[in-house]
Amino acid sequence: MEIRSAVSVLLMVCISYVRLTTATVSGVYRDNGVDRTERTAEFSGRDKREMQHEILTLLGLHHRPKPAGHSTTDYSAPRFMLNLYNSITSDGGIVDDGNRPQFPRNVTIENEIEPTEGSDVIMSFVNHAKKIKHLRRQRDRTFYFDFSEITPKETVARAELRLYKEKAGKWKKHKFQVQIYMIQQGDNPENYQIVTESNLTVRANYQGWLTFNLTNAASHWTYSPTTNMGLFMKIIFLKKNRDVKPEKFGIVGRKGPEYKQPFMVGYFRSTPELHVRKTRAAVRRRMKESAYANDDEEEQYSYTKALRRTPRRAPRQWPCQRRTLYMKFRDLGWQNWIIAPDGFKAFYCDGECSFPLGAHMNATNHAIIQTLVHLMTPYKAPSPGCAPTKLGSQSVLYFDHNYNVVLKRFPDMIVKSCGCH
């Protein structure tokens, strides 16, 4: 039975490159058949590049992100995202989810969680107001978050602006209203108008993160990126009905600590495009090219050496079971943009489905019947195959090229159990 899922394609990619190896370090580790996990035979730079490309395609990425500047988790947005990642995953980024994905919605830096359903991508956005000409004059009142990487196929479930506020002892317990406006184009290119997006009433002596609902603005920017002119903030002293400067009220701006900088978070629902057909075709093409390539002496020598270094596996005798298959991102040269995990255990299913089928083999009724038929008349039916019976999700936290941080859940990437089918 063919498993039409991401994990089947991942196994095709990994196994094909294990077979076609030549000269550099591999990022794939698997069982050697004697209760040990070892690095697979090494492969060339070309194989490594092709493997990187196929895995990026699997992950729904068109190219390898190259974040501008120094990638660090010291800033508020990456810290928030790493905190959220740790709160929803177990060791190695594995998500113990059911049929419907769930992501926490409102996780502050202090780790307060309010759950929500349906989001499979969470993305933080860094404030780029300093790069936008019409926003530079009032940079502590303006914000610009780049939504160019978001496609209309991704529905905005929720979006939030997060600002950190220090205590403003001058006004003690007086109330203020923090008003967030969406900037829109006016009648001509030189004119702009502001439209109310979100308000929050806050006491002057409050200290902590303020969260503003910007779902409406994010939806506009997703479906029509050219309408994104940024955001504008006003702070009104309610008792006297007058505007005050953000820094006087304690709002941390561009000169404040890195871990208190403003940022935006978007929660999205999307259908990951795994490009399964494309990936399978690429694997078949690579195997065909290898089979019919000219026998260059140097390549032939390297391949022969690799074979000699690789222990020969004994004939498969163990029953159907889950075995280790580990992909290490550092060995692929991706440690500068993938924040977590260091790698992931995809696992794979291997072993015999022979009579009698024990309860631990998770055999289907059809597999039991097929086994009996194969036992009596082998030429009429093949033996059942060992395949995944339950798949899990894998979360990956990474920087994009705009220094935004993305937390993405990839369904059906982890084999959780195996059985005879």
Buried (B, 14 or more C-beta within 10 A) or exposed (E): EEBEBBBBBBBBBBBBBBEBBBBEEBBBBBBBBEEEEBBBBBBBEEBBEBBBBBBBBBBBBEEBBEBEEEBEBEBBBBBBBBBBBBEBBEEBBBBEBEEEBBBBBBBBBEEEEEEEEBBBBBBBBBBBBEEBEBBEEEBBBBBBBBBEBBEEEBBBBBBBBBBBBBBBEEBEEBBBBBBBBBBBEEEEEEEBEBEEBBBBEBBBBBEEBBBBBBBBBBBBBBBEBEEBBBBBBBBBBEEEEEEBEBBEBBBBBEEBEEBBBBBBBBBBBBEBEBBBEBBBEBBEEBBEEBEEEEEEEEBEEBBEBBEEEBEEEEEEEEBBBBBBBBBBBEBBBBEBBBBBBBBBBBBBBBBBBBEEBEEEBBBBEEBBEBBBBBEEEEEEBEBBBBBBBEBBBBBBBBBBEBBBBBBBBBBBBBBBBBBBB
